[in-house]
Amino acid sequence: MPGNWLVVILLIMGVLYIPPLKGYYEQRKATSAAKSHLQQLGKENRALRARAKSLKKESTIELEARKLGMVSPDERPFVILR
């Protein structure tokens, strides 16, 4: 009989450990996802900083303006219709 109580107590203790273990693994999964997202945001941040730095250059500003169809004040704009 004493052996049966020991088994019951061990089973109860095992069942009581399930919720904390489940929470631990969920937190671990969430942490991994957050780290991955942080790495992605870091890459995006570096790309945006590089873009902002390039936009401070005079040549880049002119190139971007030309892509938008802008011309310098001393130039004469032409439109080619097809």
PDB file with SEQRES, HELIX, SHEET and CRYST1 records, atoms N, CA, C and O in Angstrom:
SEQRES   1 A   82  MET PRO GLY ASN TRP LEU VAL VAL ILE LEU LEU ILE MET          
SEQRES   2 A   82  GLY VAL LEU TYR ILE PRO PRO LEU LYS GLY TYR TYR GLU          
SEQRES   3 A   82  GLN ARG LYS ALA THR SER ALA ALA LYS SER HIS LEU GLN          
SEQRES   4 A   82  GLN LEU GLY LYS GLU ASN ARG ALA LEU ARG ALA ARG ALA          
SEQRES   5 A   82  LYS SER LEU LYS LYS GLU SER THR ILE GLU LEU GLU ALA          
SEQRES   6 A   82  ARG LYS LEU GLY MET VAL SER PRO ASP GLU ARG PRO PHE          
SEQRES   7 A   82  VAL ILE LEU ARG                                              
HELIX    1 AA1 PRO A    2  LEU A   55  1                                  54    
HELIX    2 AA2 GLU A   58  LYS A   67  1                                  10    
CRYST1    1.000    1.000    1.000  90.00  90.00  90.00 P 1           1          
ATOM      1  N   MET A   1       0.798  -1.207   0.000  1.00  0.00           N  
ATOM      2  CA  MET A   1       0.000   0.000   0.000  1.00  0.00           C  
ATOM      3  C   MET A   1       0.842   1.273   0.000  1.00  0.00           C  
ATOM      4  O   MET A   1       0.503   2.210  -0.724  1.00  0.00           O  
ATOM      5  N   PRO A   2       1.931   1.354   0.782  1.00  0.00           N  
ATOM      6  CA  PRO A   2       2.704   2.597   0.793  1.00  0.00           C  
ATOM      7  C   PRO A   2       3.278   2.924  -0.577  1.00  0.00           C  
ATOM      8  O   PRO A   2       3.442   4.096  -0.917  1.00  0.00           O  
ATOM      9  N   GLY A   3       3.586   1.899  -1.367  1.00  0.00           N  
ATOM     10  CA  GLY A   3       4.133   2.111  -2.709  1.00  0.00           C  
ATOM     11  C   GLY A   3       3.116   2.772  -3.624  1.00  0.00           C  
ATOM     12  O   GLY A   3       3.491   3.565  -4.488  1.00  0.00           O  
ATOM     13  N   ASN A   4       1.824   2.458  -3.449  1.00  0.00           N  
ATOM     14  CA  ASN A   4       0.764   3.056  -4.281  1.00  0.00           C  
ATOM     15  C   ASN A   4       0.652   4.557  -4.021  1.00  0.00           C  
ATOM     16  O   ASN A   4       0.445   5.338  -4.950  1.00  0.00           O  
ATOM     17  N   TRP A   5       0.788   4.955  -2.765  1.00  0.00           N  
ATOM     18  CA  TRP A   5       0.698   6.383  -2.424  1.00  0.00           C  
ATOM     19  C   TRP A   5       1.862   7.164  -3.044  1.00  0.00           C  
ATOM     20  O   TRP A   5       1.712   8.299  -3.496  1.00  0.00           O  
ATOM     21  N   LEU A   6       2.993   6.527  -3.044  1.00  0.00           N  
ATOM     22  CA  LEU A   6       4.164   7.169  -3.625  1.00  0.00           C  
ATOM     23  C   LEU A   6       3.957   7.415  -5.123  1.00  0.00           C  
ATOM     24  O   LEU A   6       4.309   8.477  -5.636  1.00  0.00           O  
ATOM     25  N   VAL A   7       3.390   6.436  -5.813  1.00  0.00           N  
ATOM     26  CA  VAL A   7       3.101   6.574  -7.243  1.00  0.00           C  
ATOM     27  C   VAL A   7       2.086   7.692  -7.463  1.00  0.00           C  
ATOM     28  O   VAL A   7       2.241   8.505  -8.374  1.00  0.00           O  
ATOM     29  N   VAL A   8       1.049   7.733  -6.632  1.00  0.00           N  
ATOM     30  CA  VAL A   8       0.017   8.771  -6.757  1.00  0.00           C  
ATOM     31  C   VAL A   8       0.627  10.150  -6.521  1.00  0.00           C  
ATOM     32  O   VAL A   8       0.345  11.087  -7.267  1.00  0.00           O  
ATOM     33  N   ILE A   9       1.444  10.278  -5.511  1.00  0.00           N  
ATOM     34  CA  ILE A   9       2.094  11.569  -5.206  1.00  0.00           C  
ATOM     35  C   ILE A   9       3.004  11.990  -6.356  1.00  0.00           C  
ATOM     36  O   ILE A   9       3.017  13.156  -6.749  1.00  0.00           O  
ATOM     37  N   LEU A  10       3.766  11.036  -6.896  1.00  0.00           N  
ATOM     38  CA  LEU A  10       4.644  11.357  -8.028  1.00  0.00           C  
ATOM     39  C   LEU A  10       3.834  11.777  -9.257  1.00  0.00           C  
ATOM     40  O   LEU A  10       4.237  12.690  -9.977  1.00  0.00           O  
ATOM     41  N   LEU A  11       2.712  11.129  -9.499  1.00  0.00           N  
ATOM     42  CA  LEU A  11       1.843  11.511 -10.622  1.00  0.00           C  
ATOM     43  C   LEU A  11       1.273  12.920 -10.423  1.00  0.00           C  
ATOM     44  O   LEU A  11       1.227  13.713 -11.364  1.00  0.00           O  
ATOM     45  N   ILE A  12       0.849  13.219  -9.219  1.00  0.00           N  
ATOM     46  CA  ILE A  12       0.316  14.558  -8.931  1.00  0.00           C  
ATOM     47  C   ILE A  12       1.401  15.607  -9.126  1.00  0.00           C  
ATOM     48  O   ILE A  12       1.159  16.667  -9.703  1.00  0.00           O  
ATOM     49  N   MET A  13       2.603  15.299  -8.638  1.00  0.00           N  
ATOM     50  CA  MET A  13       3.709  16.251  -8.812  1.00  0.00           C  
ATOM     51  C   MET A  13       4.028  16.445 -10.296  1.00  0.00           C  
ATOM     52  O   MET A  13       4.309  17.560 -10.735  1.00  0.00           O  
ATOM     53  N   GLY A  14       3.983  15.362 -11.058  1.00  0.00           N  
ATOM     54  CA  GLY A  14       4.228  15.447 -12.497  1.00  0.00           C  
ATOM     55  C   GLY A  14       3.200  16.304 -13.197  1.00  0.00           C  
ATOM     56  O   GLY A  14       3.544  17.107 -14.066  1.00  0.00           O  
ATOM     57  N   VAL A  15       1.940  16.144 -12.829  1.00  0.00           N  
ATOM     58  CA  VAL A  15       0.859  16.949 -13.417  1.00  0.00           C  
ATOM     59  C   VAL A  15       1.024  18.418 -13.041  1.00  0.00           C  
ATOM     60  O   VAL A  15       0.744  19.298 -13.855  1.00  0.00           O  
ATOM     61  N   LEU A  16       1.469  18.690 -11.833  1.00  0.00           N  
ATOM     62  CA  LEU A  16       1.654  20.076 -11.397  1.00  0.00           C  
ATOM     63  C   LEU A  16       2.811  20.769 -12.138  1.00  0.00           C  
ATOM     64  O   LEU A  16       2.844  21.998 -12.212  1.00  0.00           O  
ATOM     65  N   TYR A  17       3.744  20.004 -12.677  1.00  0.00           N  
ATOM     66  CA  TYR A  17       4.865  20.588 -13.412  1.00  0.00           C  
ATOM     67  C   TYR A  17       4.505  20.953 -14.854  1.00  0.00           C  
ATOM     68  O   TYR A  17       5.238  21.707 -15.494  1.00  0.00           O  
ATOM     69  N   ILE A  18       3.401  20.437 -15.372  1.00  0.00           N  
ATOM     70  CA  ILE A  18       3.033  20.669 -16.781  1.00  0.00           C  
ATOM     71  C   ILE A  18       2.810  22.156 -17.091  1.00  0.00           C  
ATOM     72  O   ILE A  18       3.420  22.645 -18.041  1.00  0.00           O  
ATOM     73  N   PRO A  19       1.987  22.901 -16.362  1.00  0.00           N  
ATOM     74  CA  PRO A  19       1.771  24.315 -16.722  1.00  0.00           C  
ATOM     75  C   PRO A  19       3.042  25.173 -16.711  1.00  0.00           C  
ATOM     76  O   PRO A  19       3.228  25.971 -17.629  1.00  0.00           O  
ATOM     77  N   PRO A  20       3.921  25.044 -15.714  1.00  0.00           N  
ATOM     78  CA  PRO A  20       5.150  25.841 -15.777  1.00  0.00           C  
ATOM     79  C   PRO A  20       6.040  25.472 -16.967  1.00  0.00           C  
ATOM     80  O   PRO A  20       6.645  26.347 -17.587  1.00  0.00           O  
ATOM     81  N   LEU A  21       6.116  24.183 -17.281  1.00  0.00           N  
ATOM     82  CA  LEU A  21       6.919  23.768 -18.429  1.00  0.00           C  
ATOM     83  C   LEU A  21       6.318  24.288 -19.728  1.00  0.00           C  
ATOM     84  O   LEU A  21       7.046  24.713 -20.625  1.00  0.00           O  
ATOM     85  N   LYS A  22       5.008  24.256 -19.829  1.00  0.00           N  
ATOM     86  CA  LYS A  22       4.329  24.767 -21.021  1.00  0.00           C  
ATOM     87  C   LYS A  22       4.600  26.271 -21.167  1.00  0.00           C  
ATOM     88  O   LYS A  22       4.885  26.751 -22.264  1.00  0.00           O  
ATOM     89  N   GLY A  23       4.511  26.998 -20.070  1.00  0.00           N  
ATOM     90  CA  GLY A  23       4.801  28.434 -20.091  1.00  0.00           C  
ATOM     91  C   GLY A  23       6.234  28.718 -20.482  1.00  0.00           C  
ATOM     92  O   GLY A  23       6.510  29.663 -21.221  1.00  0.00           O  
ATOM     93  N   TYR A  24       7.154  27.891 -19.981  1.00  0.00           N  
ATOM     94  CA  TYR A  24       8.569  28.059 -20.307  1.00  0.00           C  
ATOM     95  C   TYR A  24       8.800  27.907 -21.806  1.00  0.00           C  
ATOM     96  O   TYR A  24       9.486  28.729 -22.414  1.00  0.00           O  
ATOM     97  N   TYR A  25       8.242  26.881 -22.396  1.00  0.00           N  
ATOM     98  CA  TYR A  25       8.442  26.662 -23.829  1.00  0.00           C  
ATOM     99  C   TYR A  25       7.751  27.729 -24.669  1.00  0.00           C  
ATOM    100  O   TYR A  25       8.266  28.106 -25.722  1.00  0.00           O  
ATOM    101  N   GLU A  26       6.603  28.220 -24.231  1.00  0.00           N  
ATOM    102  CA  GLU A  26       5.924  29.309 -24.955  1.00  0.00           C  
ATOM    103  C   GLU A  26       6.758  30.584 -24.899  1.00  0.00           C  
ATOM    104  O   GLU A  26       6.871  31.294 -25.898  1.00  0.00           O  
ATOM    105  N   GLN A  27       7.343  30.880 -23.738  1.00  0.00           N  
ATOM    106  CA  GLN A  27       8.198  32.057 -23.603  1.00  0.00           C  
ATOM    107  C   GLN A  27       9.458  31.921 -24.449  1.00  0.00           C  
ATOM    108  O   GLN A  27       9.927  32.892 -25.042  1.00  0.00           O  
ATOM    109  N   ARG A  28       9.986  30.738 -24.498  1.00  0.00           N  
ATOM    110  CA  ARG A  28      11.176  30.495 -25.312  1.00  0.00           C  
ATOM    111  C   ARG A  28      10.875  30.713 -26.788  1.00  0.00           C  
ATOM    112  O   ARG A  28      11.681  31.299 -27.512  1.00  0.00           O  
ATOM    113  N   LYS A  29       9.726  30.247 -27.227  1.00  0.00           N  
ATOM    114  CA  LYS A  29       9.301  30.429 -28.619  1.00  0.00           C  
ATOM    115  C   LYS A  29       9.080  31.913 -28.912  1.00  0.00           C  
ATOM    116  O   LYS A  29       9.495  32.402 -29.963  1.00  0.00           O  
ATOM    117  N   ALA A  30       8.436  32.628 -28.004  1.00  0.00           N  
ATOM    118  CA  ALA A  30       8.194  34.062 -28.179  1.00  0.00           C  
ATOM    119  C   ALA A  30       9.505  34.837 -28.208  1.00  0.00           C  
ATOM    120  O   ALA A  30       9.653  35.780 -28.985  1.00  0.00           O  
ATOM    121  N   THR A  31      10.448  34.448 -27.372  1.00  0.00           N  
ATOM    122  CA  THR A  31      11.753  35.108 -27.352  1.00  0.00           C  
ATOM    123  C   THR A  31      12.490  34.894 -28.666  1.00  0.00           C  
ATOM    124  O   THR A  31      13.113  35.815 -29.193  1.00  0.00           O  
ATOM    125  N   SER A  32      12.419  33.700 -29.182  1.00  0.00           N  
ATOM    126  CA  SER A  32      13.071  33.397 -30.459  1.00  0.00           C  
ATOM    127  C   SER A  32      12.450  34.227 -31.579  1.00  0.00           C  
ATOM    128  O   SER A  32      13.170  34.761 -32.422  1.00  0.00           O  
ATOM    129  N   ALA A  33      11.131  34.338 -31.596  1.00  0.00           N  
ATOM    130  CA  ALA A  33      10.453  35.138 -32.618  1.00  0.00           C  
ATOM    131  C   ALA A  33      10.818  36.610 -32.474  1.00  0.00           C  
ATOM    132  O   ALA A  33      11.016  37.299 -33.475  1.00  0.00           O  
ATOM    133  N   ALA A  34      10.910  37.096 -31.246  1.00  0.00           N  
ATOM    134  CA  ALA A  34      11.268  38.499 -31.017  1.00  0.00           C  
ATOM    135  C   ALA A  34      12.706  38.772 -31.462  1.00  0.00           C  
ATOM    136  O   ALA A  34      12.984  39.831 -32.024  1.00  0.00           O  
ATOM    137  N   LYS A  35      13.613  37.842 -31.221  1.00  0.00           N  
ATOM    138  CA  LYS A  35      15.001  38.015 -31.669  1.00  0.00           C  
ATOM    139  C   LYS A  35      15.073  38.063 -33.187  1.00  0.00           C  
ATOM    140  O   LYS A  35      15.803  38.874 -33.757  1.00  0.00           O  
ATOM    141  N   SER A  36      14.322  37.202 -33.830  1.00  0.00           N  
ATOM    142  CA  SER A  36      14.292  37.188 -35.290  1.00  0.00           C  
ATOM    143  C   SER A  36      13.754  38.509 -35.827  1.00  0.00           C  
ATOM    144  O   SER A  36      14.299  39.067 -36.780  1.00  0.00           O  
ATOM    145  N   HIS A  37      12.690  39.004 -35.217  1.00  0.00           N  
ATOM    146  CA  HIS A  37      12.099  40.279 -35.628  1.00  0.00           C  
ATOM    147  C   HIS A  37      13.084  41.424 -35.390  1.00  0.00           C  
ATOM    148  O   HIS A  37      13.182  42.340 -36.206  1.00  0.00           O  
ATOM    149  N   LEU A  38      13.799  41.372 -34.292  1.00  0.00           N  
ATOM    150  CA  LEU A  38      14.788  42.401 -33.985  1.00  0.00           C  
ATOM    151  C   LEU A  38      15.907  42.414 -35.027  1.00  0.00           C  
ATOM    152  O   LEU A  38      16.356  43.485 -35.438  1.00  0.00           O  
ATOM    153  N   GLN A  39      16.356  41.244 -35.454  1.00  0.00           N  
ATOM    154  CA  GLN A  39      17.381  41.169 -36.494  1.00  0.00           C  
ATOM    155  C   GLN A  39      16.871  41.771 -37.797  1.00  0.00           C  
ATOM    156  O   GLN A  39      17.591  42.501 -38.480  1.00  0.00           O  
ATOM    157  N   GLN A  40      15.625  41.458 -38.134  1.00  0.00           N  
ATOM    158  CA  GLN A  40      15.019  41.997 -39.355  1.00  0.00           C  
ATOM    159  C   GLN A  40      14.932  43.517 -39.273  1.00  0.00           C  
ATOM    160  O   GLN A  40      15.242  44.207 -40.244  1.00  0.00           O  
ATOM    161  N   LEU A  41      14.519  44.039 -38.137  1.00  0.00           N  
ATOM    162  CA  LEU A  41      14.428  45.488 -37.960  1.00  0.00           C  
ATOM    163  C   LEU A  41      15.807  46.137 -38.004  1.00  0.00           C  
ATOM    164  O   LEU A  41      15.954  47.255 -38.498  1.00  0.00           O  
ATOM    165  N   GLY A  42      16.810  45.444 -37.491  1.00  0.00           N  
ATOM    166  CA  GLY A  42      18.182  45.956 -37.552  1.00  0.00           C  
ATOM    167  C   GLY A  42      18.664  46.088 -38.985  1.00  0.00           C  
ATOM    168  O   GLY A  42      19.288  47.087 -39.344  1.00  0.00           O  
ATOM    169  N   LYS A  43      18.378  45.081 -39.809  1.00  0.00           N  
ATOM    170  CA  LYS A  43      18.754  45.137 -41.225  1.00  0.00           C  
ATOM    171  C   LYS A  43      18.034  46.296 -41.918  1.00  0.00           C  
ATOM    172  O   LYS A  43      18.635  47.044 -42.689  1.00  0.00           O  
ATOM    173  N   GLU A  44      16.742  46.431 -41.631  1.00  0.00           N  
ATOM    174  CA  GLU A  44      15.966  47.516 -42.232  1.00  0.00           C  
ATOM    175  C   GLU A  44      16.499  48.878 -41.785  1.00  0.00           C  
ATOM    176  O   GLU A  44      16.567  49.815 -42.580  1.00  0.00           O  
ATOM    177  N   ASN A  45      16.869  48.978 -40.529  1.00  0.00           N  
ATOM    178  CA  ASN A  45      17.408  50.228 -40.000  1.00  0.00           C  
ATOM    179  C   ASN A  45      18.714  50.598 -40.689  1.00  0.00           C  
ATOM    180  O   ASN A  45      18.921  51.753 -41.060  1.00  0.00           O  
ATOM    181  N   ARG A  46      19.595  49.612 -40.859  1.00  0.00           N  
ATOM    182  CA  ARG A  46      20.862  49.880 -41.544  1.00  0.00           C  
ATOM    183  C   ARG A  46      20.632  50.319 -42.978  1.00  0.00           C  
ATOM    184  O   ARG A  46      21.304  51.230 -43.463  1.00  0.00           O  
ATOM    185  N   ALA A  47      19.687  49.680 -43.665  1.00  0.00           N  
ATOM    186  CA  ALA A  47      19.381  50.048 -45.047  1.00  0.00           C  
ATOM    187  C   ALA A  47      18.829  51.472 -45.118  1.00  0.00           C  
ATOM    188  O   ALA A  47      19.192  52.242 -46.007  1.00  0.00           O  
ATOM    189  N   LEU A  48      17.955  51.813 -44.181  1.00  0.00           N  
ATOM    190  CA  LEU A  48      17.380  53.161 -44.175  1.00  0.00           C  
ATOM    191  C   LEU A  48      18.429  54.217 -43.837  1.00  0.00           C  
ATOM    192  O   LEU A  48      18.406  55.315 -44.393  1.00  0.00           O  
ATOM    193  N   ARG A  49      19.341  53.892 -42.936  1.00  0.00           N  
ATOM    194  CA  ARG A  49      20.416  54.844 -42.613  1.00  0.00           C  
ATOM    195  C   ARG A  49      21.328  55.073 -43.825  1.00  0.00           C  
ATOM    196  O   ARG A  49      21.751  56.196 -44.098  1.00  0.00           O  
ATOM    197  N   ALA A  50      21.619  53.984 -44.543  1.00  0.00           N  
ATOM    198  CA  ALA A  50      22.446  54.113 -45.748  1.00  0.00           C  
ATOM    199  C   ALA A  50      21.723  54.943 -46.801  1.00  0.00           C  
ATOM    200  O   ALA A  50      22.341  55.768 -47.476  1.00  0.00           O  
ATOM    201  N   ARG A  51      20.430  54.732 -46.943  1.00  0.00           N  
ATOM    202  CA  ARG A  51      19.627  55.505 -47.910  1.00  0.00           C  
ATOM    203  C   ARG A  51      19.608  56.979 -47.516  1.00  0.00           C  
ATOM    204  O   ARG A  51      19.772  57.853 -48.367  1.00  0.00           O  
ATOM    205  N   ALA A  52      19.411  57.254 -46.239  1.00  0.00           N  
ATOM    206  CA  ALA A  52      19.387  58.644 -45.764  1.00  0.00           C  
ATOM    207  C   ALA A  52      20.741  59.308 -45.992  1.00  0.00           C  
ATOM    208  O   ALA A  52      20.807  60.479 -46.368  1.00  0.00           O  
ATOM    209  N   LYS A  53      21.818  58.563 -45.765  1.00  0.00           N  
ATOM    210  CA  LYS A  53      23.156  59.110 -45.985  1.00  0.00           C  
ATOM    211  C   LYS A  53      23.378  59.420 -47.468  1.00  0.00           C  
ATOM    212  O   LYS A  53      23.954  60.452 -47.812  1.00  0.00           O  
ATOM    213  N   SER A  54      22.918  58.521 -48.341  1.00  0.00           N  
ATOM    214  CA  SER A  54      23.097  58.748 -49.777  1.00  0.00           C  
ATOM    215  C   SER A  54      22.255  59.920 -50.268  1.00  0.00           C  
ATOM    216  O   SER A  54      22.643  60.609 -51.211  1.00  0.00           O  
ATOM    217  N   LEU A  55      21.115  60.149 -49.641  1.00  0.00           N  
ATOM    218  CA  LEU A  55      20.251  61.262 -50.070  1.00  0.00           C  
ATOM    219  C   LEU A  55      20.815  62.619 -49.668  1.00  0.00           C  
ATOM    220  O   LEU A  55      20.313  63.645 -50.128  1.00  0.00           O  
ATOM    221  N   LYS A  56      21.831  62.654 -48.834  1.00  0.00           N  
ATOM    222  CA  LYS A  56      22.466  63.917 -48.466  1.00  0.00           C  
ATOM    223  C   LYS A  56      23.469  64.371 -49.527  1.00  0.00           C  
ATOM    224  O   LYS A  56      23.909  65.520 -49.518  1.00  0.00           O  
ATOM    225  N   LYS A  57      23.830  63.460 -50.445  1.00  0.00           N  
ATOM    226  CA  LYS A  57      24.778  63.800 -51.502  1.00  0.00           C  
ATOM    227  C   LYS A  57      24.053  64.577 -52.609  1.00  0.00           C  
ATOM    228  O   LYS A  57      22.912  64.271 -52.955  1.00  0.00           O  
ATOM    229  N   GLU A  58      24.722  65.558 -53.140  1.00  0.00           N  
ATOM    230  CA  GLU A  58      24.150  66.403 -54.198  1.00  0.00           C  
ATOM    231  C   GLU A  58      23.807  65.584 -55.439  1.00  0.00           C  
ATOM    232  O   GLU A  58      22.757  65.780 -56.050  1.00  0.00           O  
ATOM    233  N   SER A  59      24.695  64.669 -55.804  1.00  0.00           N  
ATOM    234  CA  SER A  59      24.461  63.871 -57.011  1.00  0.00           C  
ATOM    235  C   SER A  59      23.237  62.971 -56.871  1.00  0.00           C  
ATOM    236  O   SER A  59      22.484  62.785 -57.827  1.00  0.00           O  
ATOM    237  N   THR A  60      23.047  62.425 -55.704  1.00  0.00           N  
ATOM    238  CA  THR A  60      21.887  61.557 -55.480  1.00  0.00           C  
ATOM    239  C   THR A  60      20.601  62.368 -55.512  1.00  0.00           C  
ATOM    240  O   THR A  60      19.594  61.920 -56.061  1.00  0.00           O  
ATOM    241  N   ILE A  61      20.631  63.551 -54.929  1.00  0.00           N  
ATOM    242  CA  ILE A  61      19.440  64.405 -54.933  1.00  0.00           C  
ATOM    243  C   ILE A  61      19.051  64.734 -56.374  1.00  0.00           C  
ATOM    244  O   ILE A  61      17.876  64.666 -56.735  1.00  0.00           O  
ATOM    245  N   GLU A  62      20.035  65.088 -57.189  1.00  0.00           N  
ATOM    246  CA  GLU A  62      19.750  65.421 -58.583  1.00  0.00           C  
ATOM    247  C   GLU A  62      19.210  64.206 -59.333  1.00  0.00           C  
ATOM    248  O   GLU A  62      18.254  64.327 -60.099  1.00  0.00           O  
ATOM    249  N   LEU A  63      19.804  63.056 -59.123  1.00  0.00           N  
ATOM    250  CA  LEU A  63      19.339  61.834 -59.779  1.00  0.00           C  
ATOM    251  C   LEU A  63      17.898  61.517 -59.411  1.00  0.00           C  
ATOM    252  O   LEU A  63      17.091  61.189 -60.281  1.00  0.00           O  
ATOM    253  N   GLU A  64      17.573  61.613 -58.136  1.00  0.00           N  
ATOM    254  CA  GLU A  64      16.203  61.337 -57.686  1.00  0.00           C  
ATOM    255  C   GLU A  64      15.224  62.362 -58.265  1.00  0.00           C  
ATOM    256  O   GLU A  64      14.107  62.003 -58.639  1.00  0.00           O  
ATOM    257  N   ALA A  65      15.626  63.619 -58.343  1.00  0.00           N  
ATOM    258  CA  ALA A  65      14.766  64.654 -58.919  1.00  0.00           C  
ATOM    259  C   ALA A  65      14.520  64.382 -60.393  1.00  0.00           C  
ATOM    260  O   ALA A  65      13.404  64.562 -60.880  1.00  0.00           O  
ATOM    261  N   ARG A  66      15.545  63.954 -61.101  1.00  0.00           N  
ATOM    262  CA  ARG A  66      15.388  63.642 -62.527  1.00  0.00           C  
ATOM    263  C   ARG A  66      14.447  62.459 -62.730  1.00  0.00           C  
ATOM    264  O   ARG A  66      13.670  62.432 -63.684  1.00  0.00           O  
ATOM    265  N   LYS A  67      14.523  61.488 -61.836  1.00  0.00           N  
ATOM    266  CA  LYS A  67      13.591  60.352 -61.923  1.00  0.00           C  
ATOM    267  C   LYS A  67      12.149  60.804 -61.779  1.00  0.00           C  
ATOM    268  O   LYS A  67      11.240  60.182 -62.329  1.00  0.00           O  
ATOM    269  N   LEU A  68      11.936  61.889 -61.036  1.00  0.00           N  
ATOM    270  CA  LEU A  68      10.584  62.435 -60.840  1.00  0.00           C  
ATOM    271  C   LEU A  68      10.179  63.377 -61.970  1.00  0.00           C  
ATOM    272  O   LEU A  68       9.072  63.917 -61.970  1.00  0.00           O  
ATOM    273  N   GLY A  69      11.086  63.573 -62.939  1.00  0.00           N  
ATOM    274  CA  GLY A  69      10.769  64.425 -64.073  1.00  0.00           C  
ATOM    275  C   GLY A  69      11.100  65.888 -63.866  1.00  0.00           C  
ATOM    276  O   GLY A  69      10.635  66.737 -64.627  1.00  0.00           O  
ATOM    277  N   MET A  70      11.878  66.195 -62.874  1.00  0.00           N  
ATOM    278  CA  MET A  70      12.235  67.589 -62.600  1.00  0.00           C  
ATOM    279  C   MET A  70      13.433  68.001 -63.447  1.00  0.00           C  
ATOM    280  O   MET A  70      14.248  67.167 -63.841  1.00  0.00           O  
ATOM    281  N   VAL A  71      13.526  69.292 -63.717  1.00  0.00           N  
ATOM    282  CA  VAL A  71      14.652  69.842 -64.467  1.00  0.00           C  
ATOM    283  C   VAL A  71      15.224  71.021 -63.695  1.00  0.00           C  
ATOM    284  O   VAL A  71      14.554  71.601 -62.842  1.00  0.00           O  
ATOM    285  N   SER A  72      16.472  71.370 -64.002  1.00  0.00           N  
ATOM    286  CA  SER A  72      17.108  72.528 -63.368  1.00  0.00           C  
ATOM    287  C   SER A  72      16.467  73.807 -63.902  1.00  0.00           C  
ATOM    288  O   SER A  72      15.902  73.798 -64.995  1.00  0.00           O  
ATOM    289  N   PRO A  73      16.545  74.911 -63.148  1.00  0.00           N  
ATOM    290  CA  PRO A  73      15.934  76.164 -63.600  1.00  0.00           C  
ATOM    291  C   PRO A  73      16.521  76.674 -64.925  1.00  0.00           C  
ATOM    292  O   PRO A  73      15.828  77.363 -65.673  1.00  0.00           O  
ATOM    293  N   ASP A  74      17.763  76.351 -65.220  1.00  0.00           N  
ATOM    294  CA  ASP A  74      18.374  76.840 -66.456  1.00  0.00           C  
ATOM    295  C   ASP A  74      18.166  75.887 -67.629  1.00  0.00           C  
ATOM    296  O   ASP A  74      18.665  76.161 -68.721  1.00  0.00           O  
ATOM    297  N   GLU A  75      17.459  74.796 -67.448  1.00  0.00           N  
ATOM    298  CA  GLU A  75      17.211  73.833 -68.516  1.00  0.00           C  
ATOM    299  C   GLU A  75      15.832  74.030 -69.121  1.00  0.00           C  
ATOM    300  O   GLU A  75      14.926  74.570 -68.485  1.00  0.00           O  
ATOM    301  N   ARG A  76      15.693  73.590 -70.337  1.00  0.00           N  
ATOM    302  CA  ARG A  76      14.404  73.666 -71.020  1.00  0.00           C  
ATOM    303  C   ARG A  76      13.812  72.263 -71.067  1.00  0.00           C  
ATOM    304  O   ARG A  76      14.424  71.356 -71.630  1.00  0.00           O  
ATOM    305  N   PRO A  77      12.629  72.071 -70.484  1.00  0.00           N  
ATOM    306  CA  PRO A  77      12.027  70.724 -70.489  1.00  0.00           C  
ATOM    307  C   PRO A  77      11.395  70.382 -71.843  1.00  0.00           C  
ATOM    308  O   PRO A  77      10.808  71.239 -72.503  1.00  0.00           O  
ATOM    309  N   PHE A  78      11.526  69.135 -72.233  1.00  0.00           N  
ATOM    310  CA  PHE A  78      10.900  68.624 -73.443  1.00  0.00           C  
ATOM    311  C   PHE A  78      10.065  67.403 -73.066  1.00  0.00           C  
ATOM    312  O   PHE A  78      10.430  66.622 -72.188  1.00  0.00           O  
ATOM    313  N   VAL A  79       8.942  67.264 -73.751  1.00  0.00           N  
ATOM    314  CA  VAL A  79       8.078  66.104 -73.543  1.00  0.00           C  
ATOM    315  C   VAL A  79       7.968  65.384 -74.878  1.00  0.00           C  
ATOM    316  O   VAL A  79       7.615  65.987 -75.892  1.00  0.00           O  
ATOM    317  N   ILE A  80       8.270  64.102 -74.873  1.00  0.00           N  
ATOM    318  CA  ILE A  80       8.192  63.308 -76.108  1.00  0.00           C  
ATOM    319  C   ILE A  80       6.930  62.455 -76.028  1.00  0.00           C  
ATOM    320  O   ILE A  80       6.779  61.626 -75.131  1.00  0.00           O  
ATOM    321  N   LEU A  81       6.041  62.672 -76.973  1.00  0.00           N  
ATOM    322  CA  LEU A  81       4.807  61.897 -77.018  1.00  0.00           C  
ATOM    323  C   LEU A  81       4.958  60.782 -78.044  1.00  0.00           C  
ATOM    324  O   LEU A  81       5.542  60.993 -79.107  1.00  0.00           O  
ATOM    325  N   ARG A  82       4.461  59.650 -77.749  1.00  0.00           N  
ATOM    326  CA  ARG A  82       4.555  58.501 -78.673  1.00  0.00           C  
ATOM    327  C   ARG A  82       3.213  58.180 -79.236  1.00  0.00           C  
ATOM    328  O   ARG A  82       3.084  57.249 -80.031  1.00  0.00           O  
TER     329      ARG A  82                                                      
END                                                                             
